[in-house]
Amino acid sequence: MPGKEDGREDLALSKAAEYLLDECRMVLPGIQALFGFQLVAVFSQAFDVKLGHLEQCAHLAAIALIAVAVSMIMTPAALHRQFGAQQVTSTFLRLSTRLLLWSMFPLAAGICIDFYLIAQVIIGGAIAGLLATLLLATFVVLWVVLPRVEALQKAIEGHR
């Protein structure tokens, strides 16, 4: 079977689509819970007291980013239903995979903005910005760099 020698296995389009849609279903509840907490925070009395207008606008931006991430993660299921649940194309897989991957950027940004606001309330000062930046760096390393390490290693070995 092609790809077996490097520890990979080619999947049928239907199986790949099943895995992709399952991944979307697994990620979505956590993001929806986060979104719910973001919405509830606005109605708390402390929201007006502890956050200034600019910080409240930053929270609104974080909510918008999470909403964008939710919509991107839900799009593959909508596409699958609208374009025909009985068939899967490589175009569907490519587009859906990109949507899932691209959704991580607004998700990370929204989480980091809200993390910054919470850190500002709890500890204040420049340390809040530093901690939020470290959190963003963690997302980048785990979500962008780590998945590419193996490909980078193979590329380096190929040039030797």
Phi, psi and omega in degrees: 000136182299138176089350183294327185293338178256017177082013179246157178225131176287138180252152171293152180306318182297320180290319178298319178295320178299314179297316181299312180295325176296319178299317178298316180296328181286323183283324189301314182301321178296318179292321178295322177296315177302314180301317179298315178297322178298318181292318180296324183303326182297330184269001177278148182297325182294337182302314180286329185280315188269342181244131175284177183300316180297319179292324176295321176294324176296321177296319176300318177297320178296319177298316180298318179296319178293321178297321177296316179299317178300314182295323179292322181287330180278342183299318179305319179294319179295318178298315181301317180290320185282326182272355178122103182290348182269356181220153179229136178242161177293330177296317177301313181297316180297311181296315182294320177297317178297317179299315179298315180292316180294333180295339181292333181289308176294329177297310180298317180297315180297317178297317182293323177297312179294324176299317177302314181297318178295317178297323177298316180294319186278312185242338177065178175073188183292338180299328179298315178294321178296315180296319178295322178294320177296322177296316178299318178298322177298314177301316182297315181297313184284325186263337184244309186286307184305315179296342182260357183299313181298316179296321178294318178299318179294321179295319179294316179296327180291335180272354182279000000 
